[in-house]
Amino acid sequence: MPHTLRKSLARIALIAVLLLFSGCSMVRLGYDNGPQMIWWWLDGYVDFSREQAPHAKQAIHQWFGWHRANQLPEYADWLADIRSRVDGPLTPEQVCRWSEELQTIVAPAFDHAAHLGTPVVLRLGETQWRHLEKRYAKSNEELREDFLQPDPEDRLRASIKRTVKRIENLYGDIDQTQRRLIIASLEASPFNPEVWLAERQRRQQETLRTLRQLAAESAAPELAMASLRKLIAHTHRSDDPDYRAYQLKLAEHTCGFIASMHNSTDHQQRKHAGNKLKGWETDLRALAANTH
């Protein structure tokens, strides 16, 4: 499964989190239009042929149908658990536990994507891999523009702007003390965009090598599916020991920051967050119930 397909399905699988920073109505709108949006996005990366396109579209629709019925209720339950605790303080351990729970919840979505994506991948060829390689290069350049500003001060300002926007969309307006907390956390963060980009490029090359090898060997579906599952696993947990250690260090810092940020909020801000969570939960349950 191309890196972009894994990435796009991950976005939908994690819709409860990835749309946390949008209005509630955007959850339903985005999800209901998800198959078409993902098709456009994937085609931009892979450039399916006329013969390949129907199979890709069918797999996307099948995945969304399965995901709506099987995954959305679990996301809603997960959000309900978080909502029940936002009135009180949080610990870094609790935040990390929620993250681990979510990874467990979404695991079947990735597995089902590998199952449905295998026949699609086996129909692709060198024309698609060359197109994908060019799109990788373009997306990496976009990442550099967003996260790798040459001036460290510009880079920090961009990070502050992104983080403040996300925090305020969940909790409402923040004060200067909370803004200083965000800045201090970002300055102390182990996040390194150069390391992130290097790992991203390494995974992209691993993906291209795997896909070309499967095509060259006319791999059996079972072998191809196992290879796709391995690629997916490496996306979540890097097979590079040094980068995996970096991932764990970054996760620990992020959990601590989220807990500190939450614990700095007042009653009104926590009420704002609770209302947001309730709205997302309600939307997810409505989507799950609407099986068309």
C-alpha positions in Angstrom: 0.0 0.0 0.0 1.6 3.3 -1.0 2.7 5.5 1.9 0.1 8.1 0.9 -2.7 5.4 1.0 -1.6 4.4 4.4 -1.5 8.0 5.4 -4.9 8.9 4.1 -6.6 5.9 5.6 -4.9 6.7 8.9 -6.4 10.2 8.7 -9.9 8.8 8.4 -9.3 6.0 10.9 -8.3 8.7 13.4 -11.1 11.2 12.4 -12.1 11.6 16.0 -8.7 13.1 16.7 -7.8 14.7 13.4 -11.1 16.7 13.4 -10.7 17.7 17.0 -9.8 21.2 15.8 -12.9 21.7 13.6 -16.4 22.6 14.3 -18.7 19.6 15.1 -20.6 19.9 11.8 -17.3 19.4 10.0 -17.1 15.9 11.4 -20.2 14.7 9.6 -19.6 16.7 6.5 -16.0 15.5 6.2 -16.8 11.9 6.9 -19.8 11.7 4.6 -17.7 13.1 1.8 -14.6 11.1 2.8 -14.7 8.5 0.0 -14.7 11.1 -2.7 -12.1 13.3 -1.0 -9.8 10.4 -0.4 -10.2 9.2 -4.0 -9.2 12.7 -5.3 -6.2 12.8 -2.9 -5.0 9.3 -3.7 -5.4 9.8 -7.4 -3.2 12.9 -7.1 -0.5 10.8 -5.6 -0.8 7.6 -7.6 -2.5 8.6 -10.9 -4.6 5.5 -11.4 -5.2 4.3 -14.9 -8.8 4.0 -16.3 -8.7 0.3 -15.6 -7.3 0.6 -12.1 -9.6 3.4 -10.9 -12.8 1.4 -10.4 -11.0 -1.1 -8.1 -9.5 1.7 -6.0 -12.8 3.4 -5.7 -14.6 0.2 -4.7 -11.9 -0.5 -2.0 -12.3 3.0 -0.6 -16.1 2.7 -0.4 -15.9 -0.8 1.2 -13.4 0.5 3.8 -15.6 3.4 4.7 -18.7 1.2 5.0 -16.9 -1.2 7.3 -15.3 1.6 9.3 -18.6 3.5 9.8 -20.2 0.4 11.4 -17.3 -1.1 13.2 -15.0 1.7 14.3 -16.9 4.9 14.9 -18.8 3.7 17.9 -15.5 2.8 19.6 -14.2 6.3 18.8 -17.3 7.8 20.4 -16.8 5.7 23.5 -13.2 6.7 23.7 -14.2 10.4 23.5 -16.9 9.9 26.1 -14.3 8.5 28.5 -12.1 11.6 28.0 -15.0 13.9 28.4 -15.9 12.3 31.7 -12.5 13.3 33.0 -11.8 16.8 31.6 -13.3 18.6 34.7 -10.5 17.3 36.8 -6.7 17.4 36.6 -4.8 15.0 34.3 -1.4 13.3 34.6 1.0 12.6 31.8 0.4 8.9 32.4 -3.3 9.3 31.8 -2.7 11.2 28.6 -0.2 8.5 27.3 -2.7 5.8 28.3 -5.4 7.4 26.2 -3.0 7.6 23.3 -2.2 3.9 23.6 -5.9 3.0 23.9 -6.5 4.9 20.6 -3.7 3.0 18.9 -5.4 -0.2 19.9 -8.8 0.9 18.8 -7.7 2.0 15.3 -5.4 -1.1 14.7 -8.2 -3.0 13.0 -8.8 -0.1 10.6 -5.2 -0.4 9.3 -5.5 -4.1 9.1 -8.7 -3.9 7.1 -7.0 -1.3 4.9 -4.2 -3.8 4.1 -6.8 -6.4 3.3 -8.8 -4.3 0.9 -5.8 -2.5 -0.5 -3.8 -5.5 -1.5 -5.7 -6.2 -4.8 -5.5 -2.6 -5.6 -1.7 -2.4 -5.0 -1.1 -5.6 -7.1 -2.8 -3.9 -10.1 -0.4 -0.9 -10.0 2.9 -0.6 -11.9 6.0 1.4 -12.7 4.0 4.3 -14.1 2.3 4.7 -10.7 5.5 4.3 -8.7 7.2 7.0 -10.7 4.3 9.3 -10.2 4.3 8.5 -6.5 8.0 9.2 -6.3 7.5 12.7 -7.8 4.6 13.4 -5.4 6.7 12.3 -2.4 9.3 14.9 -3.4 6.7 17.6 -3.7 5.1 16.7 -0.3 8.6 16.7 1.3 9.2 20.2 0.0 5.9 21.3 1.4 6.9 19.9 4.8 10.2 21.8 4.6 8.3 25.1 4.0 6.0 24.5 6.9 8.4 23.0 9.5 12.0 23.7 8.4 12.2 27.5 8.1 15.9 28.5 7.9 15.6 31.1 10.7 15.1 29.4 14.1 12.9 32.3 15.3 10.6 31.9 12.3 10.4 28.2 12.9 9.5 28.7 16.6 6.9 31.3 15.7 5.3 28.9 13.2 5.2 26.2 15.9 3.7 28.6 18.4 1.0 29.7 16.0 0.0 26.1 15.1 -0.1 25.0 18.8 -2.0 28.0 20.0 -4.6 27.5 17.3 -5.1 23.9 18.2 -5.3 24.6 21.9 -7.8 27.4 21.5 -10.0 25.4 19.2 -10.4 22.9 22.0 -10.3 25.1 25.2 -11.3 28.5 23.9 -9.1 31.6 24.4 -6.0 31.2 26.4 -4.2 33.8 28.6 -0.6 35.0 28.5 0.5 32.6 31.2 -0.8 29.7 29.2 0.9 31.1 26.1 4.2 31.2 27.9 3.6 27.6 28.9 3.2 26.6 25.3 6.4 28.5 24.3 8.4 26.9 27.1 7.2 23.5 26.1 8.1 24.0 22.4 11.5 25.3 23.3 12.2 22.2 25.5 10.6 19.8 23.1 12.8 17.0 21.6 10.8 17.4 18.3 13.3 17.6 15.5 11.8 18.3 12.0 15.1 17.3 10.3 15.0 13.9 12.0 11.3 13.6 11.2 11.9 14.4 7.5 14.8 12.0 7.2 12.7 9.1 8.7 9.8 10.1 6.4 12.0 9.9 3.4 13.5 6.6 4.5 10.0 5.1 4.9 9.0 6.4 1.5 12.0 4.7 -0.1 11.2 1.5 1.8 7.6 1.7 0.5 8.8 2.2 -3.1 11.3 -0.7 -2.9 8.6 -3.0 -1.4 6.0 -2.1 -4.0 8.4 -2.5 -6.9 9.6 -5.9 -5.5 6.1 -7.2 -5.2 5.3 -6.2 -8.7 8.5 -7.6 -10.1 8.0 -11.0 -8.4 4.3 -11.1 -9.1 3.8 -11.7 -5.4 0.9 -13.8 -4.2 -1.8 -11.9 -2.4 -0.9 -13.4 1.0 2.7 -12.3 0.7 1.7 -8.9 -0.6 -0.7 -8.4 2.3 2.0 -9.4 4.8 4.4 -6.8 3.3 1.7 -4.1 3.5 1.1 -4.9 7.1 4.8 -4.6 7.8 4.9 -1.2 6.2 2.0 -0.1 8.2 3.6 -1.4 11.4 6.8 0.6 10.6 4.8 3.7 10.2 3.5 3.5 13.8 6.6 2.0 15.3 9.8 2.6 13.4 12.0 -0.3 12.7 15.0 2.0 13.2 16.1 1.7 16.9 17.4 5.2 17.1 14.2 6.7 15.6 12.1 4.5 17.8 13.9 5.9 20.9 13.2 9.4 19.6 9.5 8.6 19.1 9.2 7.4 22.7 11.1 10.5 24.0 8.8 12.8 22.0 5.7 11.0 23.1 6.7 11.3 26.8 7.3 15.0 26.4 4.0 15.5 24.5 2.0 13.7 27.2 3.6 15.9 29.8 2.8 19.0 27.9 -0.8 18.1 27.3 -1.3 17.3 31.0 0.3 20.6 32.1 -1.7 22.6 29.5 -5.0 21.0 30.7 -4.1 21.5 34.3 -3.6 25.2 33.6 -7.1 25.7 32.3 -9.9 27.2 34.4 -13.5 26.0 34.7 -14.8 27.9 31.7 -12.0 26.5 29.4 -12.7 22.9 30.6 -16.4 23.4 30.0 -15.6 24.6 26.5 -13.5 21.4 26.0 -16.3 19.2 27.4 -18.8 20.7 25.0 -16.5 20.2 22.1 -15.9 16.6 23.0 -19.7 16.0 23.5 -20.3 17.5 20.0 -17.8 15.2 18.4 -19.1 12.2 20.3 -22.6 13.0 19.2 -21.6 13.4 15.5 -19.7 10.1 15.5 -22.6 8.2 17.0 -24.9 9.8 14.4 -22.5 8.8 11.6 -22.3 5.3 12.9 -26.1 5.0 13.0 -26.5 6.3 9.4 -25.6 3.3 7.4 -27.4 4.6 4.3 
